[in-house]
């Protein structure tokens, strides 16, 4: 007996045709990038274009690199439904450890860096054990850690800083890549480093290739995709932004080494969260803990390792911050954890967990950085800066909750 069901007809004729999708904006995923563009446009106008000058763009990246590093680790913890209030204190104590090793004990910088990262891992393991295996809420454990590790910092340093740091550490924190092939003329923009421009073109090509592969993958599984002109517009827009930033950096002192480090971290953790089994388990735990447990996810092990990871990244941020100041101080890392948490939530992380992206956390951190820098350029007092940052954080969380409720209402119709 021959079936005349439409689904059989479609299968016999090949994949079902997809209706072209009109241009649409996912307000939950794209809203943060639209807001970022508007904030840049606002402060660029208020500062007469100073915000987008090559030197200022470089300063924004270098001065906020440690917060962006912390935001990468924090987004994983928040996705899993936890929080870390001790990150700033861990930055301080690991910076102190690195200073004692490199300055007081004359340990070569590379072994000292490895030891410092290991100390950060041990701190993360200590906190992860109490959270994952003993069952104490992360808020309590990391609040205690914030006090304990700040006390240890004061014990090690007292009221004095330790420095100066070796040249390689200072170069990593404040240095720039060399102009290996010299400059190339860019007309009215002047000269720019050729190697930096080539790197920028390669990065843009990598972004375009990965987006094209993702689009082809969705098409193979018959998922809805943007029309080709819309896809080209979105991908091209992202490429233009990246290339514009690289051109400005190449016009100043080339690409900061800390930006190279950040790019490597973003690439690694983006792949970890989107392509690796471990990343999918982190999302599963934050999305539905009971379902993840029943599905065989080793919840305790995953939670333990994300806190170990946070300890390592906090130690790396501690070394970067100390290298930038050229000394480890007792007040280092103050409120860094709040900036990292704000970056994650502004970047689209959900309060309940299960939602968030590494790129979103970096974007949230850059929004905070642009606000700090822009208001500093216009001479705003510190209380106004704190006011604006607090309102932006509140608006971001309120926006997340509103879009979630809006999506739930739409799904019931």
C-alpha positions as CSV (number, residue, x, y, z in Angstrom):
1,X,0.0,0.0,0.0
2,X,1.4,3.3,-1.1
3,X,1.4,6.1,1.5
4,X,0.4,9.6,0.4
5,X,1.5,11.3,3.6
6,X,3.2,14.6,2.8
7,X,6.2,13.7,4.9
8,X,6.9,10.6,2.8
9,X,6.6,12.6,-0.4
10,X,9.2,15.1,1.0
11,X,11.6,12.4,2.0
12,X,11.4,10.7,-1.4
13,X,12.1,14.0,-3.1
14,X,15.0,15.0,-0.8
15,X,15.2,17.3,2.1
16,X,12.2,19.4,2.7
17,X,12.4,22.9,1.4
18,X,12.9,25.6,4.0
19,X,11.0,28.8,3.6
20,X,13.4,31.7,3.4
21,X,13.6,33.4,6.7
22,X,13.2,37.1,6.8
23,X,15.7,39.3,8.6
24,X,15.1,38.9,12.3
25,X,17.1,39.9,15.4
26,X,17.3,37.6,18.4
27,X,16.9,40.2,21.1
28,X,18.2,38.0,23.8
29,X,21.4,37.0,22.0
30,X,22.0,40.1,19.9
31,X,20.9,42.8,22.3
32,X,24.2,42.9,24.2
33,X,26.1,43.6,20.9
34,X,23.6,46.3,19.9
35,X,24.0,47.9,23.4
36,X,27.8,47.7,23.1
37,X,27.7,49.5,19.8
38,X,25.4,52.2,21.2
39,X,27.6,52.8,24.2
40,X,30.7,53.1,22.0
41,X,28.8,55.6,19.8
42,X,27.7,57.6,22.8
43,X,31.1,58.0,24.4
44,X,32.8,58.5,21.1
45,X,30.5,61.5,20.6
46,X,30.9,62.8,24.1
47,X,34.7,62.6,23.9
48,X,35.0,64.1,20.5
49,X,36.3,60.8,19.0
50,X,39.1,60.4,21.6
51,X,37.5,57.1,22.7
52,X,38.4,55.4,19.4
53,X,41.9,56.8,19.0
54,X,44.6,54.1,18.7
55,X,46.3,54.8,22.0
56,X,43.0,54.8,23.9
57,X,41.8,51.5,22.4
58,X,45.1,50.0,23.4
59,X,44.8,51.4,26.9
60,X,41.3,49.9,27.3
61,X,42.5,46.4,26.4
62,X,45.7,46.5,28.5
63,X,44.1,48.2,31.6
64,X,41.2,45.7,31.7
65,X,42.9,42.5,30.6
66,X,42.9,40.9,34.1
67,X,39.2,41.5,34.5
68,X,38.5,39.9,31.1
69,X,40.6,36.9,32.1
70,X,38.6,36.5,35.3
71,X,35.3,36.9,33.3
72,X,36.2,33.8,31.3
73,X,36.5,31.7,34.4
74,X,33.5,33.3,36.0
75,X,31.1,32.6,33.1
76,X,31.7,28.9,33.5
77,X,30.9,29.0,37.2
78,X,27.8,31.1,36.6
79,X,26.6,28.8,33.8
80,X,26.9,25.9,36.2
81,X,24.7,27.8,38.7
82,X,27.4,28.9,41.1
83,X,29.2,32.1,42.0
84,X,32.8,33.0,43.1
85,X,33.3,35.9,45.5
86,X,36.9,35.2,46.2
87,X,38.5,35.8,42.7
88,X,39.8,39.3,43.7
89,X,41.5,38.0,46.8
90,X,43.0,35.0,44.9
91,X,44.4,37.6,42.4
92,X,46.0,39.4,45.3
93,X,47.5,36.3,47.0
94,X,48.8,34.7,43.8
95,X,50.3,38.0,42.8
96,X,52.1,38.1,46.2
97,X,53.3,34.5,45.7
98,X,54.7,35.4,42.3
99,X,56.5,38.4,43.7
100,X,58.1,36.5,46.5
101,X,59.3,33.8,44.0
102,X,60.6,36.2,41.3
103,X,61.8,39.1,43.4
104,X,62.7,37.8,46.8
105,X,63.8,34.3,46.0
106,X,65.2,35.1,42.5
107,X,63.4,32.1,40.9
108,X,63.4,32.4,37.1
109,X,60.2,33.9,35.8
110,X,58.9,30.8,33.9
111,X,59.2,28.3,36.7
112,X,57.8,31.0,39.1
113,X,54.8,31.5,36.8
114,X,54.2,27.7,36.7
115,X,54.4,27.5,40.5
116,X,52.0,30.5,40.8
117,X,49.5,28.9,38.5
118,X,49.8,25.7,40.5
119,X,49.1,27.6,43.7
120,X,46.0,29.0,42.0
121,X,44.9,25.5,41.1
122,X,45.3,24.4,44.7
123,X,43.2,27.3,45.9
124,X,40.5,26.4,43.4
125,X,40.7,22.7,44.4
126,X,40.4,23.7,48.1
127,X,37.2,25.7,47.4
128,X,35.9,23.2,44.8
129,X,36.2,20.4,47.3
130,X,34.0,22.1,49.9
131,X,31.5,23.1,47.3
132,X,31.3,19.9,45.2
133,X,32.0,17.1,47.6
134,X,31.0,18.6,51.0
135,X,27.9,20.4,49.8
136,X,28.5,23.9,51.1
137,X,27.0,26.6,48.9
138,X,29.5,28.3,46.7
139,X,28.4,31.7,48.0
140,X,29.5,30.8,51.5
141,X,32.7,29.0,50.6
142,X,34.0,31.8,48.3
143,X,32.9,34.5,50.8
144,X,35.1,32.7,53.3
145,X,37.8,32.5,50.7
146,X,37.6,36.2,50.0
147,X,38.4,36.9,53.7
148,X,41.0,34.1,54.1
149,X,43.1,34.8,51.0
150,X,43.0,38.6,51.6
151,X,44.4,37.8,55.1
152,X,47.1,35.7,53.6
153,X,48.0,38.4,51.2
154,X,48.4,40.9,54.1
155,X,50.4,38.2,55.9
156,X,52.8,37.8,53.0
157,X,53.1,41.5,52.0
158,X,52.3,43.4,55.1
159,X,51.7,47.0,54.2
160,X,54.3,47.1,51.5
161,X,54.5,46.0,47.8
162,X,57.2,43.8,46.3
163,X,58.8,44.6,43.0
164,X,60.1,45.2,40.4
165,X,59.1,42.2,38.2
166,X,61.3,40.6,35.5
167,X,61.1,42.1,32.0
168,X,59.2,39.1,30.5
169,X,56.4,39.5,32.9
170,X,56.2,43.2,32.4
171,X,56.3,42.7,28.6
172,X,53.4,40.2,28.9
173,X,51.3,42.7,30.9
174,X,52.3,45.9,29.1
175,X,54.3,45.1,26.0
176,X,53.5,45.0,22.3
177,X,54.5,42.7,19.5
178,X,57.5,43.8,17.4
179,X,57.1,45.2,13.9
180,X,59.0,42.4,12.2
181,X,58.3,43.5,8.6
182,X,58.0,47.3,9.2
183,X,55.0,49.6,8.5
184,X,52.8,49.9,5.5
185,X,51.1,53.1,4.4
186,X,47.4,53.5,4.9
187,X,46.8,56.8,3.2
188,X,45.2,59.4,5.6
189,X,45.5,56.9,8.5
190,X,49.3,57.0,8.2
191,X,51.5,53.9,8.7
192,X,50.5,50.6,10.4
193,X,52.5,47.5,11.3
194,X,52.2,45.0,8.4
195,X,52.4,41.9,10.6
196,X,49.5,43.1,12.8
197,X,47.4,43.8,9.7
198,X,48.1,40.3,8.3
199,X,47.1,38.8,11.7
200,X,43.9,40.8,11.6
201,X,43.1,39.6,8.1
202,X,43.7,36.0,9.2
203,X,41.5,36.4,12.2
204,X,38.7,37.8,10.1
205,X,39.1,34.9,7.7
206,X,38.9,32.5,10.6
207,X,35.7,34.0,11.9
208,X,34.1,33.9,8.4
209,X,35.2,30.3,7.9
210,X,33.9,29.1,11.3
211,X,30.5,30.9,10.8
212,X,30.2,29.4,7.3
213,X,30.9,25.9,8.7
214,X,28.3,26.5,11.4
215,X,25.8,27.6,8.8
216,X,26.4,24.6,6.6
217,X,26.1,22.3,9.7
218,X,22.7,23.7,10.6
219,X,21.6,23.4,7.0
220,X,22.6,19.7,6.9
221,X,20.3,19.1,10.0
222,X,17.5,21.0,8.3
223,X,17.7,23.8,10.9
224,X,16.5,27.3,10.1
225,X,19.3,29.7,8.9
226,X,19.5,33.3,7.9
227,X,19.2,34.1,4.2
228,X,22.6,34.3,2.5
229,X,22.6,38.2,2.2
230,X,21.7,38.5,5.9
231,X,24.4,36.0,6.8
232,X,27.0,37.9,4.8
233,X,25.9,41.2,6.3
234,X,26.3,39.8,9.9
235,X,29.6,38.1,9.3
236,X,31.0,41.0,7.3
237,X,30.0,43.4,10.0
238,X,31.8,41.4,12.7
239,X,34.9,41.2,10.4
240,X,34.9,45.0,9.8
241,X,34.8,45.7,13.5
242,X,37.7,43.3,14.3
243,X,39.8,44.6,11.4
244,X,39.1,48.2,12.4
245,X,40.3,47.5,16.0
246,X,43.5,45.8,14.6
247,X,44.2,48.7,12.3
248,X,44.0,51.1,15.2
249,X,46.3,49.0,17.3
250,X,48.7,48.6,14.4
251,X,48.9,52.4,14.1
252,X,49.9,52.8,17.7
253,X,52.4,50.2,19.1
254,X,51.1,47.1,17.4
255,X,49.1,44.3,19.1
256,X,49.5,44.1,22.9
257,X,50.9,40.7,24.0
258,X,48.1,40.5,26.6
259,X,45.6,40.7,23.7
260,X,47.3,37.7,22.1
261,X,46.9,35.8,25.4
262,X,43.3,36.8,25.7
263,X,42.6,35.7,22.1
264,X,44.1,32.3,22.8
265,X,42.0,32.0,26.0
266,X,38.8,33.0,24.3
267,X,39.4,30.6,21.4
268,X,40.2,27.7,23.8
269,X,37.3,28.3,26.1
270,X,34.9,28.9,23.3
271,X,35.8,25.5,21.8
272,X,35.6,24.0,25.3
273,X,32.1,25.2,25.9
274,X,30.7,24.6,22.5
275,X,32.5,21.5,21.2
276,X,33.8,19.5,24.2
277,X,31.8,17.1,26.3
278,X,32.9,18.9,29.5
279,X,31.4,22.2,28.2
280,X,28.0,20.5,27.5
281,X,28.0,19.0,31.0
282,X,28.6,22.4,32.5
283,X,25.5,23.7,30.6
284,X,23.5,20.6,31.6
285,X,24.3,21.1,35.3
286,X,23.2,24.8,35.2
287,X,20.2,24.1,33.0
288,X,18.7,21.2,35.1
289,X,20.7,19.7,37.8
290,X,18.4,16.7,38.4
291,X,18.2,15.9,34.7
292,X,22.0,16.1,34.4
293,X,22.5,13.8,37.4
294,X,20.0,11.2,36.0
295,X,21.7,11.4,32.6
296,X,25.0,10.2,34.2
297,X,26.8,13.5,34.4
298,X,29.4,13.4,37.2
299,X,28.2,16.7,38.7
300,X,30.6,16.8,41.6
301,X,33.6,16.3,39.4
302,X,32.5,18.9,36.9
303,X,31.9,21.5,39.6
304,X,35.2,20.7,41.3
305,X,37.1,21.3,38.0
306,X,35.4,24.6,37.1
307,X,36.6,26.0,40.5
308,X,40.1,24.6,39.8
309,X,40.0,26.4,36.5
310,X,38.8,29.6,38.2
311,X,41.8,29.4,40.5
312,X,44.3,29.0,37.6
313,X,42.8,31.9,35.7
314,X,42.7,34.1,38.9
315,X,46.4,33.3,39.3
316,X,47.1,34.3,35.7
317,X,45.2,37.5,36.2
318,X,47.2,38.1,39.4
319,X,50.5,37.8,37.6
320,X,49.3,40.1,34.8
321,X,48.0,42.7,37.2
322,X,51.2,42.6,39.3
323,X,53.3,42.8,36.1
324,X,51.4,45.8,34.9
325,X,51.9,47.7,38.1
326,X,55.5,46.3,38.4
327,X,54.8,45.2,42.0
328,X,52.5,43.1,44.0
329,X,50.5,45.2,46.5
330,X,48.3,44.3,49.5
331,X,45.2,46.0,47.9
332,X,45.5,44.3,44.6
333,X,42.3,42.6,43.2
334,X,39.9,44.7,45.3
335,X,36.4,44.3,43.8
336,X,37.8,42.4,40.8
337,X,35.3,39.6,41.4
338,X,32.4,42.1,41.2
339,X,33.7,43.3,37.9
340,X,34.0,39.8,36.6
341,X,30.5,38.8,37.8
342,X,29.1,42.0,36.3
343,X,30.8,41.2,33.0
344,X,29.3,37.7,32.9
345,X,25.7,38.9,33.6
346,X,25.9,42.0,31.3
347,X,27.2,39.6,28.6
348,X,24.1,37.5,28.7
349,X,24.6,34.9,31.5
350,X,21.3,33.9,33.2
351,X,20.9,34.3,37.0
352,X,19.6,30.7,37.2
353,X,22.5,29.2,35.3
354,X,22.5,27.2,32.1
355,X,22.9,30.2,29.8
356,X,26.0,32.2,28.8
357,X,28.8,32.4,26.3
358,X,32.5,33.2,26.6
359,X,32.3,35.8,23.9
360,X,29.4,37.4,25.7
361,X,31.4,37.6,29.0
362,X,34.2,39.3,27.1
363,X,31.7,41.7,25.5
364,X,30.3,42.5,29.0
365,X,33.7,43.1,30.3
366,X,34.5,45.5,27.4
367,X,31.2,47.4,28.1
368,X,32.3,48.0,31.7
369,X,35.8,49.0,30.4
370,X,34.4,51.5,27.9
371,X,32.1,53.0,30.5
372,X,35.1,53.4,32.9
373,X,37.3,54.8,30.2
374,X,34.7,57.0,28.6
375,X,33.5,58.6,31.8
376,X,37.2,59.1,32.8
377,X,37.8,61.0,29.6
378,X,34.8,63.3,30.1
379,X,36.0,64.0,33.7
380,X,33.1,62.3,35.5
381,X,33.6,61.7,39.3
382,X,34.0,58.2,40.6
383,X,30.5,58.2,42.2
384,X,28.9,58.8,38.8
385,X,31.0,55.9,37.3
386,X,29.8,53.6,40.0
387,X,26.2,54.8,39.5
388,X,26.2,54.1,35.8
389,X,27.9,50.7,36.2
390,X,25.3,49.7,38.8
391,X,22.4,50.8,36.6
392,X,23.9,49.0,33.6
393,X,24.2,45.7,35.6
394,X,20.6,46.0,36.9
395,X,19.4,46.7,33.4
396,X,21.2,43.7,32.0
397,X,19.7,41.3,34.5
398,X,16.2,42.9,34.1
399,X,16.6,42.5,30.3
400,X,17.5,38.9,30.7
401,X,14.5,38.1,32.9
402,X,12.2,40.1,30.6
403,X,13.3,38.3,27.4
404,X,12.9,35.0,29.2
405,X,9.4,35.7,30.3
406,X,8.6,37.0,26.8
407,X,9.8,33.8,25.3
408,X,7.8,31.7,27.7
409,X,4.6,33.7,26.9
410,X,5.3,33.3,23.1
411,X,5.8,29.5,23.5
412,X,2.4,29.1,25.2
413,X,0.5,30.8,22.3
